Amino acid sequence: MNSVLDKKIIEELKEEIPLQKIGEVEDVYKCVKWLIEDRYTTGQIISPNGGYVVI
Protein backbone atom coordinates (compact mmCIF):
# COMPACT_ATOMS: atom_id res chain seq x y z
CA MET A 1 0.00 0.00 0.00
CA ASN A 2 2.85 2.40 0.76
CA SER A 3 5.12 1.27 -2.08
CA VAL A 4 4.16 4.30 -4.19
CA LEU A 5 5.22 6.76 -1.48
CA ASP A 6 8.69 8.26 -1.48
CA LYS A 7 11.05 7.99 1.47
CA LYS A 8 10.29 11.54 2.73
CA ILE A 9 6.55 10.86 2.90
CA ILE A 10 7.17 7.54 4.72
CA GLU A 11 9.29 9.34 7.33
CA GLU A 12 6.58 11.99 7.80
CA LEU A 13 3.98 9.25 8.30
CA LYS A 14 6.18 7.53 10.89
CA GLU A 15 6.29 10.76 12.91
CA GLU A 16 2.46 10.75 13.09
CA ILE A 17 2.24 7.15 14.31
CA PRO A 18 2.60 6.80 18.10
CA LEU A 19 4.81 3.69 17.78
CA GLN A 20 6.97 5.56 15.22
CA LYS A 21 7.01 2.71 12.69
CA ILE A 22 5.13 1.62 9.61
CA GLY A 23 3.21 -1.61 10.13
CA GLU A 24 4.45 -4.73 8.39
CA VAL A 25 2.81 -7.98 7.31
CA GLU A 26 4.18 -9.64 10.46
CA ASP A 27 2.26 -7.16 12.64
CA VAL A 28 -1.07 -8.06 11.04
CA TYR A 29 -0.18 -11.77 11.02
CA LYS A 30 0.38 -11.77 14.79
CA CYS A 31 -3.01 -10.14 15.37
CA VAL A 32 -4.84 -12.57 13.07
CA LYS A 33 -3.04 -15.54 14.63
CA TRP A 34 -4.09 -14.41 18.11
CA LEU A 35 -7.71 -14.00 17.00
CA ILE A 36 -7.76 -17.47 15.45
CA GLU A 37 -6.25 -19.10 18.53
CA ASP A 38 -8.24 -17.17 21.16
CA ARG A 39 -11.49 -18.81 22.18
CA TYR A 40 -12.77 -16.13 24.55
CA THR A 41 -12.61 -12.78 22.75
CA THR A 42 -15.86 -11.83 21.04
CA GLY A 43 -17.50 -8.72 19.65
CA GLN A 44 -14.35 -6.63 19.37
CA ILE A 45 -12.94 -4.43 16.62
CA ILE A 46 -9.21 -5.04 16.47
CA SER A 47 -7.14 -2.46 14.62
CA PRO A 48 -3.42 -3.23 14.35
CA ASN A 49 -2.39 0.32 13.47
CA GLY A 50 0.42 1.29 15.83
CA GLY A 51 -1.88 3.80 17.49
CA TYR A 52 -2.48 5.74 14.26
CA VAL A 53 -6.18 6.44 13.82
CA VAL A 54 -7.71 8.25 10.85
CA ILE A 55 -11.06 9.82 11.62
N, C-alpha and C positions, 0 to 999 in steps of 0.2 A: 504494500500500500504506500509506503514512503519511498520507494525506489526512484520515483520521479523527482523527488526533492533534492536540492543541492545541499552540500555539507553545512553551509551557513544557516539555512532554514532548519535543518535537523538540530543544530546546536541551540537555536532559539527555542525550538519546541522543548528540548530537554530542560531548559531553564524554567519553563512553565509547569513542568511535571514535578510534583512534590518529591518523588524518588529520584529525580534527576537522571533518568535513563529511558530510552525508548524500549517498549516491550518487545519481546522476541517470541518466537514460536514456543520455546520451552516454557515461558511464563504461562501461556494459555494452556499448554499441555498439562502442566501441573494442576491447574484449576479444574480442568475437565476430568483428569484422573481422580482427583479427590471427590468430585461430584459422583462419579461412577461407583467408587468404592464405598462412599458414605451411605449408610442405610437409615440415617436419622434426620438429616436436613431436608426440609420440605418448604415449599412456598417462598423461596428466596430469589432475589435477583442478584446474581453474582457478576461483578464487573471488574475483570482483571485489567486495570488501567493505570496502575502506579499512583493513583490519587488524582489523576487528571480527569476532570469532569467537564463536558461541554454541555451547556444549558441553552 
